[in-house]
């Protein structure tokens, strides 16, 4: 990168392996102190990563069950560090998909955090509805609802709604789509923390 008269560099290395029962992903990204991405000058130092490393191991013991263990370590420009380890599991039934995620986040400096999320998605052809519940040791409990209807391959309507209630109030996004013969039109509305 070249910005403000200084040059910087970034490097990334990743590896992925997949077969019918297992998948392994790992990688590392390293950025020099002068490396700049679009928007970095407006982004506080705690949000400018200098080193990111991650690894995950996935296992599908039977056709409808998936499990994944993941870990990550991020070092930011101001010296703060965030590490996390998580376990995800999903059960894919013909009439519903159940997902449970557990995550432990270690912040240095800062308060460590435990997070749990449970999600259920019920499909109806091109449509689906979903319900979720979350627990965060620092911010409390939350719950949400989602619904979506996929666009057809030729022309027609689709929508996507996601509503969440948490400690900071109500968040939501709604999107209405129409795909016609000559293009795609989207109408989107968002709500963050009751605004």
N, C-alpha and C positions, 0 to 999 in steps of 0.2 A: 504494500500500500504506500501511497505518497500523499500526505496531507499536511498543510501548514508548514511546508519546508522540511519536514522530517519523513524519513522512509522507515517502514516496518515490514515484518514478514510473519507469516503464519504457516504451520505445517500440520498435516493431518494424516493419520495412518489408521486403517480399520481392517478388520478381518471378520468374515461371516462364513459359517458352515451350516448346512441344512441337510437333514435326511428325513425319513418318514416319522421317526420317533423323537429326534433331538434337533435342537438348533443352538448354536453358540455364536454370540456376537461380542466383539471387543474393539476398543479403539482409544486413541488419544489424540488430542488437538492441543497445540502449543502456539502461543502468540507472543511476539516480542512486546516490550513496553510501549513502543512507538507504533505498533500496528493499529490501524483504524479501519472500522467498517462504517458504512453509511449510518448516520445517527449517533455515533459514539460521542461526539462532542456535546450532544444534548442529554446523554445518558450518564447518571452518576457513576462514580468509580465502582461502587458495590455491584453494578450490573454489567461491568466490562470484564469478561472472563479472560484470564491469561493462560490457564491450563485446565483442560477438561479430559477426564479419563472415565471410561465406563466399561462394564462387562455384564453379560446376561447369559443365562442358561435356561433353555426351554425344554420341556418334556411333555410328550403326548402319549401316555401309557396305553390309552384306548382311544377309539375314534372320536368320542364326544367330550373328552377331558383334556384340558391343557393346563400346564403349570409353568410358571416362569420365576426364576430367582434373578434379581438384578442388583447391581451396585454401581455407585457413581461417586466421583470426587471432583469438585470444581474449586479452583483458586481464582479469586478476583483481584482486580488491579489495586485495591486498597489493602490487600493482605488478608481479607476475610476468606474463610474456607467453609465450604458446605459439602458434607458427605451424606450419602443416603444408602440404605439397603432396603429392598422391598421384595415381597412375595405376592404373586398374583396367581389366581386360579379361576378357571372358567369351566362351566358345564353347559354344553350345547345340546338341548333337547329339541325335538321337532316343533314344539309349541312355545318354547321360551329359552332364553340364554341367561344364565346366572353368572355373575362375576364378583369375586371377593378380592380386595387388594389391601395389603397391610404394608405400611412404610415407616421406617425409622429414619429421621433426619437429624444429623449432628451438625450444629453450627458453631464455628469458632471465629471470633467471639460470638456470643448470643445464646439464646435459649434453644435447647434441642426440642424436638417435636415428634410425636407419634400420630400417625394418620391411618384411619380405616375407612374403606369405602365399599358399599355393597350396591350392586346394580342388577336390575332385571329388565330385559328387553323382550317384548312379545311381538313377533312378526305376524303380519297379515298380508301376504303377497308382496306388493310393492310398498306397503305401509308398515309402520311399527309404532308401538308406544313403549315408553321406558319409565322406570321409577328408580330413584337412587337415594341412599342415605349415607351420610358421612359423619365421621367423628374426628376432630382435630384437637389435640391436647391443649393447644394454645388459643384457638379461636372458637372452640365449642362444636356444637352439632349443627347439621344442616340436612336438607332434603330437597329433592327436585323431581321434575316431571319433564318428559320429552315426547314429542310426536313428530313423525315425518312421513312424507309420501313422495317417493322418488319420481323424478321426471320420466316420462315415457321416452323411448328411443327416437320417435319421430316428432310429434308435436302434442302439446297438452300442458296441464298444470301440475305443479308440485309444491310442497311446503315443508318447512322445518321449524319447530318451536322447541325451545329449551328454557325452562323456568327453574330458578334455584332460590332457595330461602336459606339464609345463614346468619351469622352473627352481625354482619355488616348490612343487613337488609335484604331486599329482593333484587335479584339480577335476572335478566332474561334477554333472549334474542328470538325474534320471529322473522322468517323469510318466506316470501311468496314468490314463486317462479312461474314464468310462462315461456315455454319454448315453442316458437312459431316457425314458419317456413323460412324466414329470413333472419332470425336472430333469437337471442335469449333476453328476456326482461326480468329483472329482479327488484323486489321491493323489500327493504330490510328495516327493522326497528330494533333498537337495543335499549336496555335499562341497566344501570350500574348503581348499586347501593341506593335505591329509591330515587335516582335522578335519571 
